[in-house]
């Protein structure tokens, strides 16, 4: 109960959770371009399902380093656990997930 003359403020409405950047690493030796396309569809689909149910997550893109057989997939999400859940739901094994910082090039926002 507030005393007369005291002002109480209602809490500010919660906005969307801040999104962070995450990198998911996979080792994929001898993967074909067709397999990479299927993998990308699986990642897009899993992220889309989680997003549709209200989880703050978005699959951005992947970069394949052919000589090393490494695939680096970029996601934005509210937390690492959501990125882990999306990647587990895609049924594509991964070796790690790390929070990342993007360093844009000159002239890019």
C-alpha positions as CSV (number, residue, x, y, z in Angstrom):
1,X,0.0,0.0,0.0
2,X,1.4,3.4,-0.9
3,X,1.4,6.4,1.4
4,X,-0.6,9.5,0.3
5,X,1.6,11.8,-1.8
6,X,3.8,8.9,-3.0
7,X,3.6,8.1,-6.7
8,X,3.7,4.5,-7.8
9,X,4.7,3.6,-11.3
10,X,3.5,0.7,-13.2
11,X,6.3,-1.4,-14.6
12,X,7.3,-0.5,-18.1
13,X,5.7,-2.9,-20.6
14,X,8.2,-5.6,-21.6
15,X,9.4,-5.4,-25.2
16,X,10.9,-8.1,-27.2
17,X,13.9,-9.8,-25.7
18,X,17.2,-8.5,-27.0
19,X,18.6,-10.8,-29.7
20,X,22.1,-12.1,-29.6
21,X,24.2,-13.6,-32.4
22,X,25.3,-17.3,-32.2
23,X,27.5,-19.5,-34.3
24,X,26.9,-23.2,-34.5
25,X,29.7,-25.4,-35.8
26,X,29.5,-28.7,-37.6
27,X,32.1,-31.0,-39.0
28,X,30.9,-32.4,-42.3
29,X,33.7,-34.1,-44.2
30,X,32.8,-35.3,-47.7
31,X,29.4,-33.5,-47.7
32,X,27.8,-32.8,-51.2
33,X,26.1,-29.6,-52.3
34,X,22.8,-31.4,-52.3
35,X,23.3,-32.5,-48.7
36,X,24.2,-29.0,-47.8
37,X,20.9,-27.8,-49.4
38,X,18.9,-30.4,-47.4
39,X,20.7,-29.4,-44.2
40,X,19.9,-25.7,-44.8
41,X,16.2,-26.6,-45.3
42,X,16.2,-28.5,-42.0
43,X,17.8,-25.6,-40.2
44,X,15.3,-23.1,-41.7
45,X,12.4,-25.4,-40.9
46,X,13.4,-26.0,-37.3
47,X,14.0,-22.3,-36.7
48,X,10.7,-21.5,-38.3
49,X,8.8,-23.9,-36.1
50,X,10.3,-22.5,-32.9
51,X,9.7,-18.9,-34.0
52,X,6.1,-19.7,-34.9
53,X,5.4,-21.0,-31.4
54,X,6.9,-17.8,-29.9
55,X,10.5,-18.5,-29.3
56,X,12.8,-15.7,-30.2
57,X,15.1,-17.3,-32.8
58,X,16.0,-16.8,-36.4
59,X,18.3,-18.7,-38.7
60,X,20.4,-16.2,-40.7
61,X,22.8,-18.2,-43.0
62,X,25.6,-20.7,-43.1
63,X,29.1,-20.7,-44.4
64,X,30.8,-23.9,-45.5
65,X,34.6,-24.1,-45.4
66,X,35.1,-27.0,-47.9
67,X,38.8,-27.7,-47.3
68,X,38.2,-28.0,-43.5
69,X,34.8,-29.7,-43.9
70,X,33.3,-27.2,-41.4
71,X,29.9,-25.6,-41.5
72,X,29.3,-22.4,-39.5
73,X,25.6,-21.5,-39.1
74,X,24.5,-18.1,-37.8
75,X,21.5,-17.6,-35.7
76,X,20.0,-14.7,-33.7
77,X,18.1,-15.6,-30.5
78,X,17.3,-14.5,-27.1
79,X,19.5,-17.2,-25.5
80,X,21.9,-20.0,-26.3
81,X,19.5,-22.6,-25.0
82,X,17.0,-21.8,-27.8
83,X,19.7,-22.1,-30.4
84,X,20.7,-25.5,-29.0
85,X,17.0,-26.6,-29.0
86,X,16.6,-25.6,-32.6
87,X,19.7,-27.4,-33.7
88,X,18.8,-30.5,-31.8
89,X,15.4,-30.5,-33.4
90,X,17.0,-30.3,-36.9
91,X,18.6,-33.7,-36.1
92,X,21.9,-32.5,-37.6
93,X,24.8,-33.2,-35.2
94,X,26.9,-30.2,-34.2
95,X,30.2,-29.8,-32.3
96,X,29.5,-26.5,-30.5
97,X,27.6,-23.3,-30.1
98,X,29.2,-20.0,-29.3
99,X,27.9,-16.5,-28.7
100,X,29.4,-14.2,-31.4
101,X,30.0,-10.5,-32.1
102,X,29.5,-9.3,-35.6
103,X,32.0,-6.8,-37.0
104,X,30.4,-5.1,-40.0
105,X,32.6,-3.9,-42.9
106,X,33.0,-0.2,-43.8
107,X,29.8,1.4,-44.9
108,X,27.6,-1.3,-43.4
109,X,25.3,-0.7,-40.5
